[in-house]
């Protein structure tokens, strides 16, 4: 049930939708406040409810307006006004969220959109960092840097749509993370605005030990504490001429996990280290891997490092007789088609409507000791417990010295299922199985998509005794709960 503003703010009369719109126009200008009905409907959900959106059925509260801020000062004024009047704010930039982050638990909310804030403030080639506003598109920034011989090292599948503020807010990770790390390893400094209008800036330094690393109050907050307006990230030399691609077929995931572990423990840093099970590989590598698992690696960087990394990987894999190497050009061509943008979304929409078959993902992570067991039990339970399941499988795509992730992929038939029932009949139950098994085995329920509202019900189980820290942060920085209420922490957990 939606929480009303009166319950949050006492007996003070709530503003009407028209009053909210009028106030937003005074702050950002009439031309930057969108009230088109279709835009508002589409802005009430993210890709967690894509079947509802594709079908034109919208079950979540519709925003009063999409407010397109033009600068940090406007962000501060909008947040201050909303904080004083109990208006729920959904922060947004690239609009590629996946876990119900962009839907509201309350009526008469606004979507605060920073996608017009797209200035690249400084490319600092000497100090190897770039500073830009929150709305700068990652693909645009990356292409610009590559022309100059640099790269961010950040390449999530959503790269064609993603923008810098959202990437930091969701604690994003990219396809080259095994070498470059996640976005949290790339952020140098940033600027953010809190709901009381306070503008804060964390300076750009390589490291400091002046107390807790307060960057991590902001990185990954998913718009539930503050609004990120400016970001500075590291840049790296771009040397694609040295890239080396490797692919191997093998019989089982357990062997694949052990190879990934050996590569990481040996100290090698491939930019890509991936393991696909047979079900998931069938959709990516059917032209060379029939009923086989697939291992994929890429080495990059200075020539000497790329060659040494590649040689080390080949020696490790050679110890396993079941692994058969494939032509590297097959892997290179596959990788060029991996990103997901507007074209792919349009194709997916058409495919879902025509085939009545829906695909989703849930990603978790754990240590080497338990990851294979989590993979096995989740695939088994989903196949047995979910009606109309077409297939379930997955892959590992981000590895560390002490563990790795699994990115579960699953498809199910939605014939005769009304769009508004799909979430509760299929998606939520599958999510529940995977999340609960990951936590039960000591892993994390989410590796890189964020908590949103979809996985928020398990946040206490995820954090355990450290939930105290998370809850205290929320209460301190957003005492009126106007920043994406219900995101990460369900409202009822704040009242306990």
VOPAGU-2260 file (C-alpha; in pm, 1 decimal, decimal comma):
REM VOPAGU-2260
SITE   aa  ch    i         X         Y         Z
SITE  UNK   A    0       0,0       0,0       0,0
SITE  UNK   A    1     132,5     347,1     -91,1
SITE  UNK   A    2     242,6     564,7     200,9
SITE  UNK   A    3      69,0     902,7     197,1
SITE  UNK   A    4     245,0    1229,3     251,6
SITE  UNK   A    5      23,2    1297,4     555,8
SITE  UNK   A    6     164,2     990,5     729,4
SITE  UNK   A    7     515,4    1126,0     674,6
SITE  UNK   A    8     458,4    1496,9     734,1
SITE  UNK   A    9     176,6    1502,6     990,5
SITE  UNK   A   10    -141,5    1699,8     927,5
SITE  UNK   A   11       5,2    1946,5     680,4
SITE  UNK   A   12    -209,1    1943,6     365,7
SITE  UNK   A   13     -58,5    1753,5      72,3
SITE  UNK   A   14      12,8    1934,9    -251,0
SITE  UNK   A   15    -196,3    1836,2    -549,7
SITE  UNK   A   16     -37,4    1711,4    -870,9
SITE  UNK   A   17    -107,4    2046,4   -1034,3
SITE  UNK   A   18      58,5    2232,9    -746,2
SITE  UNK   A   19     364,2    2006,5    -768,5
SITE  UNK   A   20     392,7    2065,5   -1143,9
SITE  UNK   A   21     355,8    2441,6   -1102,9
SITE  UNK   A   22     626,6    2449,2    -837,4
SITE  UNK   A   23     866,5    2244,3   -1051,2
SITE  UNK   A   24     814,5    2481,6   -1344,8
SITE  UNK   A   25     914,7    2775,1   -1124,3
SITE  UNK   A   26    1240,5    2602,6   -1033,9
SITE  UNK   A   27    1359,0    2453,0   -1364,9
SITE  UNK   A   28    1146,0    2635,0   -1622,8
SITE  UNK   A   29     826,3    2525,2   -1794,1
SITE  UNK   A   30    1008,2    2370,4   -2090,4
SITE  UNK   A   31    1193,9    2130,5   -1859,7
SITE  UNK   A   32     887,5    1984,7   -1686,6
SITE  UNK   A   33     732,6    1696,9   -1880,8
SITE  UNK   A   34     368,5    1607,7   -1817,9
SITE  UNK   A   35     290,5    1412,0   -2134,2
SITE  UNK   A   36      73,5    1118,9   -2022,9
SITE  UNK   A   37     261,3     850,0   -2217,0
SITE  UNK   A   38     600,7     973,4   -2098,3
SITE  UNK   A   39     475,4     972,8   -1740,0
SITE  UNK   A   40     343,9     616,7   -1772,1
SITE  UNK   A   41     671,6     492,6   -1920,0
SITE  UNK   A   42     857,3     673,9   -1640,4
SITE  UNK   A   43     664,5     486,4   -1370,9
SITE  UNK   A   44     864,8     164,1   -1420,8
SITE  UNK   A   45    1205,3      35,0   -1519,8
SITE  UNK   A   46    1304,2    -283,7   -1700,9
SITE  UNK   A   47    1204,4    -506,9   -1411,0
SITE  UNK   A   48     847,4    -459,6   -1534,5
SITE  UNK   A   49     929,8    -463,3   -1905,0
SITE  UNK   A   50     642,5    -698,4   -1994,2
SITE  UNK   A   51     392,9    -456,9   -1841,5
SITE  UNK   A   52     551,4    -167,9   -2030,6
SITE  UNK   A   53     572,2    -361,4   -2358,0
SITE  UNK   A   54     202,4    -445,0   -2320,0
SITE  UNK   A   55     100,1     -88,9   -2234,7
SITE  UNK   A   56     -16,8    -189,1   -1886,7
SITE  UNK   A   57     107,6      31,2   -1603,7
SITE  UNK   A   58      30,2     -77,2   -1247,0
SITE  UNK   A   59     263,9     146,5   -1045,8
SITE  UNK   A   60     196,6     505,8    -931,7
SITE  UNK   A   61     234,5     749,7   -1221,5
SITE  UNK   A   62     462,0    1051,0   -1153,1
SITE  UNK   A   63     319,2    1400,2   -1149,0
SITE  UNK   A   64     606,1    1512,0   -1372,3
SITE  UNK   A   65     944,1    1428,9   -1512,7
SITE  UNK   A   66    1163,3    1718,9   -1406,3
SITE  UNK   A   67    1471,6    1769,6   -1623,3
SITE  UNK   A   68    1720,6    1965,0   -1414,1
SITE  UNK   A   69    1986,1    2165,0   -1595,7
SITE  UNK   A   70    2245,2    2208,2   -1321,4
SITE  UNK   A   71    2340,1    2123,6    -964,2
SITE  UNK   A   72    2169,1    2431,1    -819,8
SITE  UNK   A   73    1836,0    2327,2    -968,5
SITE  UNK   A   74    1881,6    1977,2    -827,3
SITE  UNK   A   75    1935,5    2133,4    -485,1
SITE  UNK   A   76    1626,2    2353,5    -512,0
SITE  UNK   A   77    1404,8    2069,0    -630,5
SITE  UNK   A   78    1522,0    1837,0    -351,9
SITE  UNK   A   79    1480,9    2104,2     -86,8
SITE  UNK   A   80    1125,3    2174,5    -202,0
SITE  UNK   A   81    1034,3    1806,3    -213,9
SITE  UNK   A   82    1190,0    1743,9     127,0
SITE  UNK   A   83     988,6    2026,0     281,3
SITE  UNK   A   84     665,1    1906,5     120,1
SITE  UNK   A   85     697,9    1530,8     152,9
SITE  UNK   A   86     717,7    1459,4    -220,6
SITE  UNK   A   87     886,7    1134,8    -316,5
SITE  UNK   A   88    1173,7    1185,0    -563,0
SITE  UNK   A   89    1291,6     916,7    -806,7
SITE  UNK   A   90    1643,3    1015,1    -923,3
SITE  UNK   A   91    1722,0     912,4   -1282,7
SITE  UNK   A   92    1979,0     964,2   -1556,5
SITE  UNK   A   93    2027,7     693,3   -1822,5
SITE  UNK   A   94    1704,0     508,4   -1746,2
SITE  UNK   A   95    1853,5     158,7   -1781,0
SITE  UNK   A   96    1775,4      33,8   -1427,5
SITE  UNK   A   97    1664,6    -326,2   -1377,5
SITE  UNK   A   98    1544,5    -383,0   -1020,4
SITE  UNK   A   99    1236,4    -160,0    -975,7
SITE  UNK   A  100    1461,7     130,8    -873,3
SITE  UNK   A  101    1264,3     374,6   -1085,7
SITE  UNK   A  102     915,6     290,0    -965,0
SITE  UNK   A  103     757,3     473,0    -673,8
SITE  UNK   A  104     589,0     345,6    -358,0
SITE  UNK   A  105     390,2     669,7    -337,8
SITE  UNK   A  106     145,8     866,2    -547,3
SITE  UNK   A  107     219,2    1220,3    -670,3
SITE  UNK   A  108     593,1    1170,0    -689,0
SITE  UNK   A  109     836,1    1321,3    -939,9
SITE  UNK   A  110    1111,4    1174,0   -1151,9
SITE  UNK   A  111    1414,5    1401,1   -1123,2
SITE  UNK   A  112    1604,6    1349,9   -1448,1
SITE  UNK   A  113    1965,3    1466,2   -1487,1
SITE  UNK   A  114    2018,9    1351,2   -1845,6
SITE  UNK   A  115    2047,1    1713,4   -1969,1
SITE  UNK   A  116    2350,8    1764,9   -1743,5
SITE  UNK   A  117    2601,3    1636,5   -1997,9
SITE  UNK   A  118    2908,3    1858,0   -1977,4
SITE  UNK   A  119    3249,0    1693,4   -1984,0
SITE  UNK   A  120    3421,8    1931,5   -1746,4
SITE  UNK   A  121    3782,2    1818,9   -1786,1
SITE  UNK   A  122    3981,5    1541,0   -1946,0
SITE  UNK   A  123    4297,6    1544,5   -1738,0
SITE  UNK   A  124    4549,9    1342,1   -1937,7
SITE  UNK   A  125    4838,3    1413,2   -1700,7
SITE  UNK   A  126    4660,6    1301,4   -1382,7
SITE  UNK   A  127    4472,6    1028,7   -1575,7
SITE  UNK   A  128    4119,4    1121,5   -1479,2
SITE  UNK   A  129    3807,3    1271,8   -1634,3
SITE  UNK   A  130    3541,7    1486,4   -1467,1
SITE  UNK   A  131    3190,7    1509,0   -1606,5
SITE  UNK   A  132    2831,9    1583,9   -1512,8
SITE  UNK   A  133    2591,4    1306,2   -1422,1
SITE  UNK   A  134    2410,5    1299,4   -1756,9
SITE  UNK   A  135    2714,9    1232,2   -1972,7
SITE  UNK   A  136    2659,3     913,7   -2170,0
SITE  UNK   A  137    2919,5     646,0   -2107,9
SITE  UNK   A  138    2939,6     543,9   -2473,1
SITE  UNK   A  139    2988,9     906,3   -2582,7
SITE  UNK   A  140    3257,1     960,6   -2319,0
SITE  UNK   A  141    3431,8     633,7   -2400,6
SITE  UNK   A  142    3438,5     707,0   -2774,8
SITE  UNK   A  143    3581,4    1052,1   -2709,0
SITE  UNK   A  144    3850,0     912,7   -2480,8
SITE  UNK   A  145    3943,7     637,9   -2724,9
SITE  UNK   A  146    4005,2     896,8   -2995,1
SITE  UNK   A  147    4266,1    1042,2   -2759,2
SITE  UNK   A  148    4417,5     701,4   -2676,8
SITE  UNK   A  149    4243,5     648,5   -2340,9
SITE  UNK   A  150    3959,1     445,4   -2191,8
SITE  UNK   A  151    3750,2     446,4   -1875,6
SITE  UNK   A  152    3787,4      67,9   -1862,1
SITE  UNK   A  153    3414,5      58,9   -1785,8
SITE  UNK   A  154    3193,4    -127,8   -2031,3
SITE  UNK   A  155    2863,5    -260,1   -1891,5
SITE  UNK   A  156    2622,6    -424,1   -2131,7
SITE  UNK   A  157    2402,8    -113,5   -2096,5
SITE  UNK   A  158    2685,4     107,3   -2228,4
SITE  UNK   A  159    2483,4     254,9   -2521,0
SITE  UNK   A  160    2220,6     388,1   -2275,7
SITE  UNK   A  161    2402,8     431,3   -1944,6
SITE  UNK   A  162    2501,8     770,4   -1802,6
SITE  UNK   A  163    2769,8     844,8   -1548,3
SITE  UNK   A  164    2552,1     945,8   -1253,3
SITE  UNK   A  165    2341,1     633,1   -1271,7
SITE  UNK   A  166    2644,4     408,6   -1309,8
SITE  UNK   A  167    2790,0     540,1    -985,5
SITE  UNK   A  168    2453,0     542,7    -806,3
SITE  UNK   A  169    2395,3     173,4    -884,3
SITE  UNK   A  170    2749,9      56,0    -812,4
SITE  UNK   A  171    2779,4     -60,3   -1170,8
SITE  UNK   A  172    3031,6    -305,1   -1308,3
SITE  UNK   A  173    3161,9    -350,0   -1662,2
SITE  UNK   A  174    3264,1    -638,8   -1882,9
SITE  UNK   A  175    3635,0    -566,8   -1822,7
SITE  UNK   A  176    3603,4    -566,1   -1444,4
SITE  UNK   A  177    3850,9    -845,9   -1375,8
SITE  UNK   A  178    4124,6    -604,0   -1485,1
SITE  UNK   A  179    3983,5    -257,1   -1414,2
SITE  UNK   A  180    3746,0    -327,9   -1125,3
SITE  UNK   A  181    3393,1    -202,0   -1069,7
SITE  UNK   A  182    3284,2     161,3   -1082,2
SITE  UNK   A  183    3374,9     192,6    -712,4
SITE  UNK   A  184    3739,3     124,1    -805,7
SITE  UNK   A  185    3730,3     391,9   -1074,4
SITE  UNK   A  186    3564,8     680,9    -890,4
SITE  UNK   A  187    3814,2     940,0    -769,5
SITE  UNK   A  188    3579,2    1206,9    -640,3
SITE  UNK   A  189    3226,6    1333,9    -691,5
SITE  UNK   A  190    2961,5    1591,8    -616,6
SITE  UNK   A  191    2617,9    1509,3    -473,1
SITE  UNK   A  192    2312,0    1685,1    -335,0
SITE  UNK   A  193    2126,7    1564,3     -25,8
SITE  UNK   A  194    1749,3    1605,9      28,2
SITE  UNK   A  195    1788,5    1917,7     241,5
SITE  UNK   A  196    1957,8    2087,0     -55,0
SITE  UNK   A  197    2310,0    2050,2      83,1
SITE  UNK   A  198    2564,1    2033,9    -200,1
SITE  UNK   A  199    2868,6    1824,7    -110,1
SITE  UNK   A  200    3190,8    1767,1    -300,0
SITE  UNK   A  201    3447,8    1493,9    -234,8
SITE  UNK   A  202    3782,3    1606,6    -371,0
SITE  UNK   A  203    3986,1    1421,8    -631,6
SITE  UNK   A  204    4284,4    1254,0    -468,6
SITE  UNK   A  205    4440,5     911,1    -539,0
SITE  UNK   A  206    4383,8     788,5    -182,4
SITE  UNK   A  207    4346,4     924,8     167,1
SITE  UNK   A  208    4323,4     791,1     520,9
SITE  UNK   A  209    4134,1    1083,4     672,7
SITE  UNK   A  210    3868,8     872,3     838,3
SITE  UNK   A  211    3609,6     650,8     663,2
SITE  UNK   A  212    3599,7     660,9     284,4
SITE  UNK   A  213    3288,6     876,3     250,3
SITE  UNK   A  214    3273,3     819,1    -124,8
SITE  UNK   A  215    3102,1     492,9     -37,2
SITE  UNK   A  216    2814,5     670,3     134,2
SITE  UNK   A  217    2729,4     797,3    -214,3
SITE  UNK   A  218    2850,5     523,2    -450,4
SITE  UNK   A  219    2573,0     265,4    -475,3
SITE  UNK   A  220    2311,8     466,9    -283,4
SITE  UNK   A  221    2063,0     410,8    -570,7
SITE  UNK   A  222    1909,9     753,8    -522,6
SITE  UNK   A  223    1794,1     666,9    -171,4
SITE  UNK   A  224    2029,4     908,6       8,8
SITE  UNK   A  225    2128,0    1177,8    -239,2
SITE  UNK   A  226    2149,0    1281,5    -603,9
SITE  UNK   A  227    2486,2    1246,7    -778,9
SITE  UNK   A  228    2553,4    1548,8   -1001,1
SITE  UNK   A  229    2921,0    1520,9   -1098,0
SITE  UNK   A  230    3171,9    1237,2   -1117,9
SITE  UNK   A  231    3548,7    1205,7   -1159,9
SITE  UNK   A  232    3680,6     866,9   -1269,2
SITE  UNK   A  233    4021,7     728,4   -1360,6
SITE  UNK   A  234    4123,9     680,0   -1720,5
SITE  UNK   A  235    4369,7     429,4   -1865,3
SITE  UNK   A  236    4579,2     390,3   -2177,3
SITE  UNK   A  237    4380,8     231,4   -2460,4
SITE  UNK   A  238    4578,0     -28,5   -2656,3
SITE  UNK   A  239    4332,4    -244,9   -2852,8
SITE  UNK   A  240    4606,6    -357,8   -3089,0
SITE  UNK   A  241    4734,5    -580,9   -2808,1
SITE  UNK   A  242    4402,3    -749,0   -2728,1
SITE  UNK   A  243    4412,0   -1128,6   -2720,3
SITE  UNK   A  244    4098,1   -1345,1   -2721,7
SITE  UNK   A  245    4068,1   -1702,0   -2595,6
SITE  UNK   A  246    3779,7   -1948,8   -2598,6
SITE  UNK   A  247    3751,9   -2307,5   -2475,8
SITE  UNK   A  248    3473,3   -2564,9   -2467,8
SITE  UNK   A  249    3441,4   -2797,0   -2168,5
SITE  UNK   A  250    3200,7   -3044,6   -2014,2
SITE  UNK   A  251    3098,8   -2902,1   -1678,5
SITE  UNK   A  252    3076,4   -2587,8   -1470,5
SITE  UNK   A  253    3270,7   -2726,6   -1175,7
SITE  UNK   A  254    3583,5   -2755,0   -1390,8
SITE  UNK   A  255    3522,9   -2406,5   -1525,8
SITE  UNK   A  256    3493,9   -2252,1   -1180,8
SITE  UNK   A  257    3818,2   -2423,2   -1078,6
SITE  UNK   A  258    3998,1   -2282,4   -1385,0
SITE  UNK   A  259    3870,6   -1933,1   -1310,5
SITE  UNK   A  260    3992,4   -1971,0    -953,6
SITE  UNK   A  261    4339,3   -2086,3   -1063,3
SITE  UNK   A  262    4373,7   -1794,7   -1305,8
SITE  UNK   A  263    4281,5   -1541,8   -1036,1
SITE  UNK   A  264    4486,3   -1699,6    -756,6
SITE  UNK   A  265    4789,8   -1716,8    -987,5
SITE  UNK   A  266    4772,7   -1338,4   -1014,5
SITE  UNK   A  267    4672,8   -1303,0   -1378,4
SITE  UNK   A  268    4445,9   -1012,3   -1466,8
SITE  UNK   A  269    4253,9   -1081,7   -1787,8
SITE  UNK   A  270    4006,3    -806,7   -1865,5
SITE  UNK   A  271    3743,1   -1071,4   -1943,2
SITE  UNK   A  272    3707,5   -1403,2   -1761,1
SITE  UNK   A  273    3375,5   -1572,9   -1832,2
SITE  UNK   A  274    3225,7   -1917,5   -1789,7
SITE  UNK   A  275    2895,7   -2014,3   -1960,6
SITE  UNK   A  276    2694,5   -2322,1   -1875,3
SITE  UNK   A  277    2546,7   -2536,3   -2152,0
SITE  UNK   A  278    2205,4   -2369,0   -2149,4
SITE  UNK   A  279    2341,5   -2013,8   -2164,5
SITE  UNK   A  280    2618,7   -2104,2   -2409,9
SITE  UNK   A  281    2357,7   -2237,2   -2653,1
SITE  UNK   A  282    2233,2   -1883,4   -2706,9
SITE  UNK   A  283    2578,3   -1730,7   -2751,9
SITE  UNK   A  284    2802,3   -1996,3   -2904,6
SITE  UNK   A  285    2576,8   -2246,0   -3082,7
SITE  UNK   A  286    2795,1   -2224,7   -3394,5
SITE  UNK   A  287    3084,2   -2397,8   -3215,9
SITE  UNK   A  288    2963,7   -2525,9   -2876,1
SITE  UNK   A  289    2684,8   -2781,9   -2901,8
SITE  UNK   A  290    2590,6   -2908,2   -2555,5
SITE  UNK   A  291    2915,1   -2768,9   -2410,3
SITE  UNK   A  292    3011,9   -2515,6   -2146,7
SITE  UNK   A  293    3232,1   -2230,5   -2271,4
SITE  UNK   A  294    3523,0   -2043,6   -2110,5
SITE  UNK   A  295    3609,7   -1700,3   -2249,5
SITE  UNK   A  296    3911,8   -1482,3   -2171,7
SITE  UNK   A  297    4053,8   -1157,9   -2304,1
SITE  UNK   A  298    4397,9   -1019,1   -2221,3
SITE  UNK   A  299    4479,2    -655,0   -2284,8
SITE  UNK   A  300    4716,6    -373,5   -2193,9
SITE  UNK   A  301    5083,7    -331,4   -2287,9
SITE  UNK   A  302    5193,7    -598,9   -2532,3
SITE  UNK   A  303    5424,2    -773,8   -2286,0
SITE  UNK   A  304    5152,0    -791,9   -2020,2
SITE  UNK   A  305    4882,5    -911,0   -2262,5
SITE  UNK   A  306    5110,6   -1185,2   -2395,9
SITE  UNK   A  307    5216,7   -1299,8   -2049,7
SITE  UNK   A  308    4854,0   -1305,9   -1932,6
SITE  UNK   A  309    4745,8   -1505,9   -2236,0
SITE  UNK   A  310    5031,0   -1752,3   -2202,0
SITE  UNK   A  311    4953,6   -1803,5   -1833,9
SITE  UNK   A  312    4586,9   -1871,7   -1903,4
SITE  UNK   A  313    4667,3   -2121,9   -2178,3
SITE  UNK   A  314    4903,5   -2313,6   -1948,2
SITE  UNK   A  315    4641,1   -2336,5   -1673,9
SITE  UNK   A  316    4364,9   -2449,3   -1910,7
SITE  UNK   A  317    4597,8   -2705,2   -2076,0
SITE  UNK   A  318    4600,2   -2904,5   -1751,2
SITE  UNK   A  319    4235,4   -2996,9   -1809,6
SITE  UNK   A  320    4195,3   -3251,8   -2089,8
SITE  UNK   A  321    3825,5   -3179,7   -2136,7
SITE  UNK   A  322    3898,7   -2821,5   -2251,8
SITE  UNK   A  323    3923,7   -2768,8   -2626,0
SITE  UNK   A  324    4044,0   -2434,4   -2761,5
SITE  UNK   A  325    3845,9   -2260,3   -3037,5
SITE  UNK   A  326    3949,3   -2004,1   -3296,8
SITE  UNK   A  327    4007,2   -1668,2   -3124,4
SITE  UNK   A  328    3826,6   -1481,6   -3404,5
SITE  UNK   A  329    3501,1   -1647,8   -3297,2
SITE  UNK   A  330    3535,4   -1495,5   -2951,4
SITE  UNK   A  331    3631,6   -1154,1   -3084,5
SITE  UNK   A  332    3327,6   -1141,8   -3314,5
SITE  UNK   A  333    3097,0   -1256,2   -3034,9
SITE  UNK   A  334    3216,0    -986,0   -2801,0
SITE  UNK   A  335    3151,0    -709,1   -3053,7
SITE  UNK   A  336    2778,6    -795,3   -3040,5
SITE  UNK   A  337    2744,2    -810,3   -2663,4
SITE  UNK   A  338    2623,9    -459,9   -2572,7
SITE  UNK   A  339    2254,8    -382,3   -2526,5
SITE  UNK   A  340    2101,3     -60,0   -2656,9
SITE  UNK   A  341    1773,7      80,3   -2797,8
SITE  UNK   A  342    1794,5    -140,9   -3109,3
SITE  UNK   A  343    1820,6    -458,3   -2902,5
SITE  UNK   A  344    1540,0    -345,8   -2671,3
SITE  UNK   A  345    1309,4    -287,8   -2969,4
SITE  UNK   A  346    1397,2    -633,5   -3105,5
SITE  UNK   A  347    1337,5    -792,7   -2765,5
SITE  UNK   A  348     999,4    -625,7   -2734,0
SITE  UNK   A  349     889,2    -762,7   -3069,2
SITE  UNK   A  350    1021,7   -1109,1   -2986,3
SITE  UNK   A  351     839,2   -1123,7   -2651,5
SITE  UNK   A  352     510,1   -1013,1   -2803,6
SITE  UNK   A  353     540,1   -1265,1   -3087,0
SITE  UNK   A  354     673,2   -1566,1   -2893,3
SITE  UNK   A  355     510,5   -1504,5   -2554,3
SITE  UNK   A  356     841,9   -1607,8   -2397,9
SITE  UNK   A  357    1003,7   -1381,7   -2140,0
SITE  UNK   A  358    1367,7   -1364,2   -2035,6
SITE  UNK   A  359    1519,4   -1211,7   -1721,5
SITE  UNK   A  360    1835,0   -1231,4   -1512,0
SITE  UNK   A  361    1939,5   -1235,5   -1145,7
SITE  UNK   A  362    2305,5   -1200,2   -1045,6
SITE  UNK   A  363    2469,1   -1299,6    -718,2
SITE  UNK   A  364    2824,2   -1364,9    -594,2
SITE  UNK   A  365    3000,2   -1586,5    -343,3
SITE  UNK   A  366    3339,2   -1731,8    -259,4
SITE  UNK   A  367    3500,1   -2016,9    -452,9
SITE  UNK   A  368    3402,8   -2273,8    -193,3
SITE  UNK   A  369    3027,1   -2226,9    -234,5
SITE  UNK   A  370    2968,2   -2077,2    -578,9
SITE  UNK   A  371    2921,8   -2406,5    -764,3
SITE  UNK   A  372    2675,7   -2534,1    -505,2
SITE  UNK   A  373    2472,4   -2212,4    -530,3
SITE  UNK   A  374    2469,6   -2246,2    -908,4
SITE  UNK   A  375    2356,6   -2609,1    -893,7
SITE  UNK   A  376    2081,8   -2570,4    -634,1
SITE  UNK   A  377    1937,0   -2254,8    -791,7
SITE  UNK   A  378    1915,2   -2408,9   -1138,5
SITE  UNK   A  379    1756,7   -2721,9    -990,4
SITE  UNK   A  380    1499,2   -2537,5    -780,8
SITE  UNK   A  381    1397,5   -2293,4   -1054,0
SITE  UNK   A  382    1351,5   -2578,3   -1304,0
SITE  UNK   A  383    1142,1   -2777,4   -1055,4
SITE  UNK   A  384     938,8   -2504,0    -884,6
SITE  UNK   A  385     857,3   -2245,8   -1152,2
SITE  UNK   A  386     567,1   -2322,6   -1386,9
SITE  UNK   A  387     611,5   -2282,3   -1762,1
SITE  UNK   A  388     991,0   -2250,6   -1734,4
SITE  UNK   A  389    1157,3   -2275,3   -2076,6
SITE  UNK   A  390    1513,5   -2295,7   -1952,1
SITE  UNK   A  391    1738,6   -2174,8   -1674,7
SITE  UNK   A  392    2115,7   -2141,4   -1683,0
SITE  UNK   A  393    2379,4   -1878,6   -1639,4
SITE  UNK   A  394    2735,6   -1763,3   -1653,1
SITE  UNK   A  395    3015,1   -1623,0   -1439,5
SITE  UNK   A  396    3143,5   -1290,6   -1569,8
SITE  UNK   A  397    3328,2   -1115,0   -1285,4
SITE  UNK   A  398    3598,2   -1294,1   -1086,8
SITE  UNK   A  399    3815,4   -1203,7    -788,3
SITE  UNK   A  400    4095,6   -1370,7    -597,0
SITE  UNK   A  401    3844,8   -1495,4    -336,7
SITE  UNK   A  402    3536,8   -1573,5    -545,3
SITE  UNK   A  403    3318,7   -1497,9    -844,4
SITE  UNK   A  404    2965,0   -1415,7    -951,6
SITE  UNK   A  405    2690,4   -1610,3   -1124,8
SITE  UNK   A  406    2457,0   -1429,5   -1360,2
SITE  UNK   A  407    2148,3   -1651,1   -1376,1
SITE  UNK   A  408    1948,1   -1633,0   -1698,9
SITE  UNK   A  409    1598,4   -1776,5   -1731,4
SITE  UNK   A  410    1311,1   -1782,0   -1979,3
SITE  UNK   A  411     949,5   -1875,6   -1920,3
SITE  UNK   A  412     627,9   -1889,6   -2122,4
SITE  UNK   A  413     372,4   -1617,4   -2049,9
SITE  UNK   A  414      90,8   -1750,8   -2266,7
SITE  UNK   A  415    -247,0   -1668,1   -2105,4
SITE  UNK   A  416     -69,9   -1470,1   -1830,8
SITE  UNK   A  417    -198,8   -1110,2   -1803,7
SITE  UNK   A  418      90,2    -858,8   -1802,5
SITE  UNK   A  419       3,3    -738,5   -1452,8
SITE  UNK   A  420      35,4   -1094,4   -1315,5
SITE  UNK   A  421     369,9   -1187,4   -1475,4
SITE  UNK   A  422     584,9   -1034,8   -1200,3
SITE  UNK   A  423     422,9   -1226,1    -913,1
SITE  UNK   A  424     370,2   -1552,0   -1100,3
SITE  UNK   A  425     719,6   -1585,0   -1245,4
SITE  UNK   A  426     982,2   -1316,5   -1192,1
SITE  UNK   A  427     949,1   -1255,3    -818,8
SITE  UNK   A  428     941,9   -1628,6    -728,5
SITE  UNK   A  429    1253,6   -1693,8    -936,5
SITE  UNK   A  430    1429,1   -1396,5    -780,0
SITE  UNK   A  431    1329,0   -1525,7    -436,2
SITE  UNK   A  432    1483,1   -1868,8    -493,8
SITE  UNK   A  433    1813,9   -1728,2    -615,2
SITE  UNK   A  434    1839,3   -1453,4    -352,7
SITE  UNK   A  435    1756,0   -1683,0     -62,5
SITE  UNK   A  436    1998,4   -1955,2    -173,6
SITE  UNK   A  437    2280,8   -1704,1    -221,5
SITE  UNK   A  438    2231,2   -1562,4     128,7
SITE  UNK   A  439    2186,8   -1907,4     285,3
SITE  UNK   A  440    2523,1   -2018,7     141,6
SITE  UNK   A  441    2702,5   -1707,9     268,1
SITE  UNK   A  442    2705,6   -1517,4     -60,6
SITE  UNK   A  443    2558,0   -1182,3    -158,0
SITE  UNK   A  444    2211,1   -1154,5    -306,9
SITE  UNK   A  445    2319,3    -893,5    -563,0
SITE  UNK   A  446    2647,7    -849,2    -746,1
SITE  UNK   A  447    2597,6    -544,2    -968,0
SITE  UNK   A  448    2237,3    -465,4   -1068,5
SITE  UNK   A  449    2156,7    -305,0    -735,1
SITE  UNK   A  450    1888,8    -379,3    -475,9
SITE  UNK   A  451    1610,6    -153,6    -597,4
SITE  UNK   A  452    1270,5    -248,1    -461,7
SITE  UNK   A  453    1279,0    -595,7    -612,1
SITE  UNK   A  454    1539,5    -732,6    -369,1
SITE  UNK   A  455    1475,0    -491,5     -81,6
SITE  UNK   A  456    1264,4    -743,3     117,8
SITE  UNK   A  457    1583,3    -942,5     187,1
SITE  UNK   A  458    1803,4    -646,3     284,2
SITE  UNK   A  459    1809,2    -737,1     655,8
SITE  UNK   A  460    1914,8   -1092,2     573,9
SITE  UNK   A  461    2181,8    -959,5     339,0
SITE  UNK   A  462    2331,5    -722,0     595,5
SITE  UNK   A  463    2275,6    -909,2     921,1
SITE  UNK   A  464    2395,9    -709,2    1220,7
SITE  UNK   A  465    2547,8    -443,8     991,7
SITE  UNK   A  466    2196,3    -341,3     881,5
SITE  UNK   A  467    2222,7     -99,1    1174,3
SITE  UNK   A  468    2477,9     101,8     975,5
SITE  UNK   A  469    2266,3     115,1     660,5
SITE  UNK   A  470    1948,3     211,5     843,9
SITE  UNK   A  471    2131,2     482,2    1040,6
SITE  UNK   A  472    2263,3     634,9     717,7
SITE  UNK   A  473    1912,5     651,2     572,9
SITE  UNK   A  474    1763,7     804,2     884,5
SITE  UNK   A  475    2044,0    1058,9     911,0
SITE  UNK   A  476    2057,2    1181,9     552,6
SITE  UNK   A  477    1692,6    1136,5     451,7
SITE  UNK   A  478    1484,5    1158,4     771,3
SITE  UNK   A  479    1164,8    1242,1     579,3
SITE  UNK   A  480    1218,7     944,7     344,7
SITE  UNK   A  481    1161,0    1144,7      26,7
SITE  UNK   A  482    1455,7    1000,6    -166,1
SITE  UNK   A  483    1326,8     699,9    -359,9
SITE  UNK   A  484    1124,5     571,2     -65,1
SITE  UNK   A  485    1131,1     192,4     -33,7
SITE  UNK   A  486    1444,7     156,3    -242,7
SITE  UNK   A  487    1709,7     -65,8     -79,1
SITE  UNK   A  488    1523,1     -42,8     254,1
SITE  UNK   A  489    1146,7    -110,8     263,8
SITE  UNK   A  490     954,6     160,2     447,0
SITE  UNK   A  491     837,9     -85,4     715,5
SITE  UNK   A  492    1199,8    -165,1     805,3
SITE  UNK   A  493    1262,0     201,9     885,9
SITE  UNK   A  494     966,9     200,8    1124,5
SITE  UNK   A  495    1080,4    -109,3    1319,7
